[in-house]
Amino acid sequence: MAQADGEIADAIDVKFQTTSKDGPEYRTWFRGEHTNFNPKLDRIMSLDGPEQFVLKGWLPERPIINKGTQITAFGSCFASNISNWLSRRNFRVLNKSDDATRAYVVTMGEGMVNSFVIRQQFEWAWENKIFDQPLWHGYKAEEYGYDEEVRLETRRIFDETEVFILTFGLSEVWYDEPTGNVFWRTIPKDVYDPSRHKFRLSTVDENRENIRAIYDLIRKYRPDAKIIVTLSPVPLIATFRDVSCITANSVSKATLRVALDEVVREVRDEGAIYYWPSYEIVQDVFRMPYKPDRRHVRIRVLNYIMRLFETAWCTDSEIDEAEMLQSWALAHVAAGNLPRELDAIIAEQRPYRLRQYIENNRLHPDDDVDAAIKDMLSTLRIRMREKVNADKNLG
């Protein structure tokens, strides 16, 4: 009789090669100057897990943003999350200011999802490059032309920017075959011409060239500005390739991630460009980070990433350890890493209830992971209790 799948899995003892420091093979293999291991779950569940195992090697020596720093953030829809967060926290986001109303990087900033389009905006604003055809269309297929007032407003924003935050979303593009020019998105149905309007997957080299061109333009016109590039964790809503969307999305993201890495490695010694790993945090830290639509990041996961960004990049951040711990724990609840019952206990900051829950429940079947989670939650409980006592003293 055939064994059940579970019984077969239990019967298989797969041995992986390991090179632990206690094993006889430890002195056999040269490990290079830098050896960073993929963390086990108990390691990454600690509060400093993302900093140790995701952010390591990507941050500046010190934060580069303060409340007076002039920031411009645009690109894929994930860029709008950064803009909105920093603006609400009273940082100076130029493309959220009252006098920045007509620039396309404001009105359609979160719709510029490929590297070609982002490059076009810099070339148009700073070098008055015209692409001789309508490439830019809004969400309702309305045409966005080469209005000189809009260009000058865009240039003003760029000229005043001290930190550019550019989020790249996908590498699938629609383009005009005779000219090679790439559109913002697909083509409005009423002007689609199958003889000239084509779809393709852009290459790593093309995206690397675009990102490097953007970098060079910023260095030319704003030589003291800093650049933070990031890959949006929001996946494709659909692919125009004749393959599944899930597999097409993997290729789309991988293409951009490699291009970003190549540019950052090429010029990082100049100290002007940095990579922020929001994509990796979403994909590799949380179990179910997306809403049921499988595209939009759950709000508590997103809020944690925004707090992590603020504490990593902003000198004037008022976020303390207690707020980060609470946000970290709530993000794990939202993503299914922790039980739903903890949501109200943590959100309402009830230290006594949290202690009871920790003492009376097992939070993970693995002993090490269970201990790591309880250690993290115990630290959070202490911070909660300190806040409750402080509030009582103030009262």
C-alpha positions as CSV (number, residue, x, y, z in Angstrom):
1,M,0.0,0.0,0.0
2,A,1.3,3.4,-0.9
3,Q,2.2,5.7,2.0
4,A,0.4,9.0,2.5
5,D,2.3,12.1,1.4
6,G,2.9,13.1,5.0
7,E,4.3,9.7,5.9
8,I,6.6,9.7,2.9
9,A,7.8,13.2,3.8
10,D,8.4,12.1,7.4
11,A,10.3,9.0,6.2
12,I,12.7,11.0,4.0
13,D,15.7,12.4,5.8
14,V,17.4,14.7,3.4
15,K,20.9,15.6,4.2
16,F,22.2,19.0,3.2
17,Q,25.9,19.9,3.1
18,T,26.7,22.2,6.0
19,T,29.9,24.0,7.0
20,S,29.4,24.8,10.6
21,K,32.3,26.1,12.7
22,D,32.1,23.0,14.9
23,G,32.3,20.5,12.0
24,P,35.5,18.9,10.5
25,E,34.9,20.7,7.2
26,Y,35.2,24.1,8.7
27,R,38.8,24.6,7.7
28,T,38.3,23.0,4.3
29,W,36.5,25.7,2.4
30,F,37.7,29.3,1.9
31,R,34.9,31.6,2.9
32,G,36.1,34.8,1.4
33,E,36.2,38.2,3.0
34,H,32.5,38.4,3.5
35,T,30.3,35.5,4.5
36,N,26.7,36.3,5.4
37,F,24.4,33.4,6.1
38,N,20.7,33.0,5.3
39,P,19.1,33.4,8.7
40,K,16.9,30.8,10.4
41,L,13.5,31.9,11.4
42,D,14.3,32.4,15.0
43,R,17.1,34.9,14.0
44,I,15.0,37.0,11.7
45,M,12.1,37.2,14.2
46,S,14.2,39.3,16.5
47,L,13.6,43.1,16.4
48,D,17.0,43.6,14.7
49,G,16.5,40.7,12.4
50,P,15.8,42.8,9.3
51,E,18.7,45.1,10.1
52,Q,21.1,42.2,10.4
53,F,20.0,40.0,7.6
54,V,18.3,42.3,5.0
55,L,19.6,45.9,5.4
56,K,23.2,44.9,6.1
57,G,25.6,46.5,3.6
58,W,23.0,48.8,2.1
59,L,22.7,51.7,4.5
60,P,24.8,54.9,4.6
61,E,27.2,55.5,7.5
62,R,24.7,58.0,8.9
63,P,21.1,59.0,8.0
64,I,21.0,61.6,5.2
65,I,17.5,63.0,5.6
66,N,16.3,65.6,8.1
67,K,13.1,67.7,8.4
68,G,14.6,70.3,6.1
69,T,15.9,67.9,3.4
70,Q,14.1,68.4,0.1
71,I,12.9,65.0,-1.1
72,T,11.3,63.9,-4.4
73,A,9.9,60.4,-4.6
74,F,8.3,58.8,-7.7
75,G,8.2,55.7,-9.8
76,S,5.9,52.7,-9.2
77,C,2.9,52.9,-6.8
78,F,5.1,51.9,-3.9
79,A,6.8,55.3,-4.2
80,S,3.6,57.0,-3.3
81,N,3.6,55.1,0.0
82,I,7.1,56.6,0.8
83,S,5.9,60.1,-0.2
84,N,2.8,59.9,1.8
85,W,4.5,58.5,4.9
86,L,7.3,61.1,5.0
87,S,4.9,63.9,4.3
88,R,2.6,62.9,7.2
89,R,5.7,62.8,9.4
90,N,6.5,66.4,8.5
91,F,9.4,65.7,6.2
92,R,9.8,68.0,3.2
93,V,8.6,66.1,0.2
94,L,8.7,68.4,-2.8
95,N,6.3,66.5,-5.0
96,K,3.7,66.7,-2.1
97,S,4.0,70.5,-1.7
98,D,1.1,72.9,-2.6
99,D,3.1,74.5,-5.4
100,A,3.8,71.2,-7.1
101,T,0.5,70.5,-8.8
102,R,1.0,70.0,-12.5
103,A,4.3,68.1,-12.9
104,Y,3.7,64.6,-14.1
105,V,6.0,63.2,-11.4
106,V,3.3,64.6,-9.0
107,T,0.0,63.8,-10.9
108,M,1.2,60.5,-12.3
109,G,4.3,59.8,-10.2
110,E,3.1,56.4,-8.9
111,G,2.3,55.4,-12.5
112,M,5.8,55.6,-13.8
113,V,6.6,52.0,-13.4
114,N,9.4,51.3,-15.8
115,S,13.0,52.7,-16.0
116,F,12.4,54.1,-19.5
117,V,9.6,56.4,-18.3
118,I,11.5,57.6,-15.3
119,R,14.5,58.3,-17.5
120,Q,12.2,60.2,-19.9
121,Q,11.1,62.6,-17.2
122,F,14.7,63.5,-16.3
123,E,15.7,64.0,-19.9
124,W,12.6,66.1,-20.7
125,A,12.9,68.3,-17.6
126,W,16.7,68.9,-17.6
127,E,17.6,68.6,-21.3
128,N,14.3,69.5,-23.0
129,K,14.3,66.2,-24.9
130,I,11.1,65.7,-26.9
131,F,10.1,62.3,-28.1
132,D,8.1,63.4,-31.1
133,Q,5.0,61.4,-30.3
134,P,2.4,61.0,-27.5
135,L,4.0,58.5,-25.1
136,W,2.4,59.6,-21.9
137,H,-1.2,58.8,-21.0
138,G,-3.1,59.1,-17.7
139,Y,-5.3,56.5,-16.0
140,K,-8.2,57.4,-18.2
141,A,-6.1,57.2,-21.4
142,E,-6.0,61.0,-21.6
143,E,-2.9,62.3,-23.4
144,Y,-0.1,64.0,-21.4
145,G,1.8,66.2,-23.8
146,Y,5.0,68.2,-23.7
147,D,3.6,71.3,-22.0
148,E,6.5,73.8,-21.4
149,E,5.0,75.0,-18.1
150,V,4.8,71.4,-16.8
151,R,8.4,70.8,-17.9
152,L,9.6,73.9,-16.1
153,E,7.7,72.9,-13.0
154,T,9.3,69.5,-13.1
155,R,12.7,71.0,-13.6
156,R,12.1,73.3,-10.6
157,I,11.3,70.3,-8.5
158,F,14.4,68.4,-9.6
159,D,16.6,71.5,-9.2
160,E,15.6,71.8,-5.6
161,T,15.7,68.1,-4.7
162,E,18.4,67.0,-2.3
163,V,17.3,63.3,-2.1
164,F,15.7,61.4,-4.9
165,I,13.8,58.3,-4.0
166,L,13.1,56.3,-7.2
167,T,11.0,53.1,-7.2
168,F,11.1,50.8,-10.1
169,G,8.2,48.4,-10.7
170,L,8.3,46.3,-13.8
171,S,10.4,45.5,-16.9
172,E,7.6,44.6,-19.3
173,V,7.0,47.5,-21.8
174,W,4.9,48.7,-24.7
175,Y,6.8,50.6,-27.3
176,D,6.5,52.2,-30.7
177,E,8.4,50.0,-33.2
178,P,9.5,52.6,-35.7
179,T,11.0,54.9,-33.1
180,G,11.7,52.5,-30.2
181,N,10.2,54.9,-27.8
182,V,8.5,53.3,-24.7
183,F,5.1,54.3,-23.4
184,W,4.1,54.9,-19.8
185,R,1.9,51.9,-19.9
186,T,-0.1,50.2,-22.7
187,I,-1.7,52.1,-25.6
188,P,-5.2,53.7,-25.5
189,K,-7.5,51.4,-27.4
190,D,-8.7,54.1,-29.8
191,V,-5.2,54.8,-31.1
192,Y,-3.7,51.3,-30.9
193,D,-2.0,50.3,-34.2
194,P,-0.9,46.7,-34.2
195,S,1.5,47.4,-37.1
196,R,3.6,49.7,-34.9
197,H,2.6,49.3,-31.2
198,K,4.5,46.3,-29.8
199,F,5.0,44.6,-26.5
200,R,8.2,43.2,-25.1
201,L,10.2,42.3,-22.0
202,S,13.1,44.7,-21.6
203,T,16.5,43.3,-20.8
204,V,18.8,43.7,-17.9
205,D,21.2,45.7,-20.1
206,E,18.5,48.1,-21.2
207,N,17.4,48.7,-17.6
208,R,20.9,49.0,-16.4
209,E,21.6,51.6,-19.1
210,N,18.4,53.6,-18.1
211,I,19.2,53.6,-14.4
212,R,22.8,54.6,-15.1
213,A,21.6,57.4,-17.4
214,I,19.3,58.6,-14.6
215,Y,22.2,58.5,-12.2
216,D,24.4,60.5,-14.6
217,L,21.8,63.1,-15.2
218,I,21.3,63.7,-11.4
219,R,25.0,63.8,-10.9
220,K,25.3,66.4,-13.7
221,Y,22.6,68.7,-12.7
222,R,22.4,68.0,-8.9
223,P,25.9,66.8,-8.1
224,D,25.4,67.0,-4.3
225,A,22.1,65.2,-4.3
226,K,21.7,61.6,-3.0
227,I,19.7,58.9,-4.7
228,I,17.8,56.0,-3.1
229,V,16.7,53.4,-5.5
230,T,14.3,50.6,-4.6
231,L,12.3,47.8,-6.3
232,S,8.6,47.8,-5.7
233,P,7.3,44.6,-4.0
234,V,3.9,45.1,-5.8
235,P,3.7,42.4,-8.4
236,L,2.2,42.5,-11.9
237,I,-1.5,42.7,-12.1
238,A,-1.3,40.9,-15.5
239,T,1.3,40.0,-18.0
240,F,1.1,40.4,-21.8
241,R,3.4,37.4,-22.2
242,D,2.0,34.0,-23.1
243,V,3.0,32.6,-19.8
244,S,1.5,32.7,-16.3
245,C,1.5,36.0,-14.6
246,I,3.2,34.6,-11.5
247,T,6.2,33.3,-13.5
248,A,6.3,36.5,-15.6
249,N,6.4,38.6,-12.5
250,S,9.4,36.7,-11.2
251,V,11.3,37.5,-14.4
252,S,10.2,41.1,-14.4
253,K,11.4,41.7,-10.9
254,A,14.6,39.8,-11.3
255,T,15.5,41.8,-14.4
256,L,15.1,45.1,-12.6
257,R,16.8,43.8,-9.4
258,V,19.9,42.7,-11.3
259,A,20.0,46.0,-13.2
260,L,19.8,48.0,-10.0
261,D,22.5,45.9,-8.3
262,E,24.9,46.4,-11.3
263,V,24.5,50.2,-11.2
264,V,24.8,50.4,-7.5
265,R,27.9,48.3,-7.4
266,E,29.4,50.2,-10.3
267,V,29.2,53.7,-8.7
268,R,28.6,53.2,-5.0
269,D,32.1,54.3,-4.2
270,E,31.0,57.8,-5.3
271,G,28.7,57.9,-2.2
272,A,25.7,59.2,-4.1
273,I,23.4,56.2,-4.6
274,Y,21.9,53.7,-2.2
275,Y,19.6,50.7,-2.5
276,W,16.7,50.2,-0.1
277,P,15.6,46.5,0.0
278,S,11.8,47.0,0.5
279,Y,11.2,44.1,-2.0
280,E,13.3,41.7,0.0
281,I,11.7,42.7,3.3
282,V,8.2,41.9,1.9
283,Q,9.2,38.8,0.1
284,D,11.6,37.1,2.6
285,V,10.6,38.4,6.1
286,F,6.9,38.0,6.2
287,R,4.8,34.8,5.4
288,M,1.6,36.3,3.9
289,P,2.4,40.0,3.4
290,Y,-0.2,40.7,0.8
291,K,-3.9,41.5,1.0
292,P,-6.3,38.9,-0.6
293,D,-5.7,40.6,-4.0
294,R,-2.1,39.2,-3.7
295,R,-0.8,42.6,-4.9
296,H,-1.1,45.2,-2.3
297,V,1.0,44.9,0.9
298,R,-1.0,44.7,4.1
299,I,-1.1,48.1,5.8
300,R,0.6,47.0,9.0
301,V,3.4,45.4,7.1
302,L,3.7,48.5,5.0
303,N,3.7,50.7,8.1
304,Y,6.5,48.7,9.6
305,I,8.6,49.1,6.4
306,M,8.0,52.8,6.4
307,R,9.0,53.1,10.1
308,L,12.1,51.0,9.3
309,F,12.9,53.4,6.4
310,E,12.4,56.4,8.6
311,T,14.7,55.1,11.4
312,A,17.4,54.1,8.8
313,W,17.4,57.3,6.7
314,C,16.1,60.2,8.8
315,T,18.0,62.0,11.5
316,D,14.9,63.7,12.9
317,S,12.8,60.5,13.4
318,E,10.9,60.4,16.7
319,I,10.3,56.7,16.4
320,D,11.5,54.9,19.6
321,E,12.1,51.2,20.3
322,A,8.7,50.7,21.8
323,E,7.0,52.0,18.6
324,M,9.2,49.9,16.4
325,L,8.6,46.8,18.5
326,Q,4.8,47.3,18.4
327,S,4.9,47.9,14.6
328,W,7.1,44.8,14.1
329,A,4.8,42.6,16.1
330,L,1.6,43.9,14.5
331,A,3.2,43.3,11.0
332,H,3.8,39.7,11.9
333,V,0.3,39.3,13.1
334,A,-1.1,40.8,9.9
335,A,1.2,38.6,7.8
336,G,0.2,35.4,9.6
337,N,3.4,34.9,11.4
338,L,1.8,35.4,14.8
339,P,-1.8,34.5,16.1
340,R,-4.6,36.9,15.3
341,E,-5.5,37.0,19.0
342,L,-2.4,39.1,19.6
343,D,-3.6,41.9,17.4
344,A,-5.9,43.6,19.9
345,I,-3.6,42.9,22.9
346,I,-0.7,44.6,21.1
347,A,-2.6,47.4,19.4
348,E,-4.3,48.4,22.7
349,Q,-1.0,48.1,24.6
350,R,-2.1,45.7,27.3
351,P,1.0,44.4,29.0
352,Y,-0.7,42.2,31.5
353,R,-2.8,40.4,28.9
354,L,0.3,40.0,26.7
355,R,2.2,38.3,29.6
356,Q,-0.7,35.9,30.2
357,Y,-0.8,35.1,26.5
358,I,3.0,34.4,26.3
359,E,2.9,32.2,29.4
360,N,-0.2,30.2,28.4
361,N,0.4,29.6,24.6
362,R,2.9,28.0,22.4
363,L,3.6,30.4,19.5
364,H,5.5,28.2,17.1
365,P,6.1,24.4,16.8
366,D,9.9,24.9,16.6
367,D,11.4,25.4,20.1
368,D,14.0,28.0,18.9
369,V,11.5,30.0,17.0
370,D,9.0,29.8,19.8
371,A,11.6,31.1,22.3
372,A,12.7,33.9,19.9
373,I,9.1,35.1,19.4
374,K,8.4,35.0,23.2
375,D,11.6,36.9,23.8
376,M,10.6,39.6,21.3
377,L,7.1,39.8,22.8
378,S,8.5,39.9,26.4
379,T,10.6,42.9,25.4
380,L,7.6,44.5,23.9
381,R,5.6,43.9,27.1
382,I,8.3,45.6,29.2
383,R,8.2,48.7,26.9
384,M,4.4,48.7,27.1
385,R,4.5,48.6,30.9
386,E,7.0,51.4,31.0
387,K,4.7,53.5,28.8
388,V,1.7,52.8,30.9
389,N,3.6,53.8,34.1
390,A,4.9,56.9,32.4
391,D,1.4,57.9,31.3
392,K,0.2,57.4,34.9
393,N,2.9,59.6,36.3
394,L,2.1,62.3,33.8
395,G,-1.6,62.1,34.8
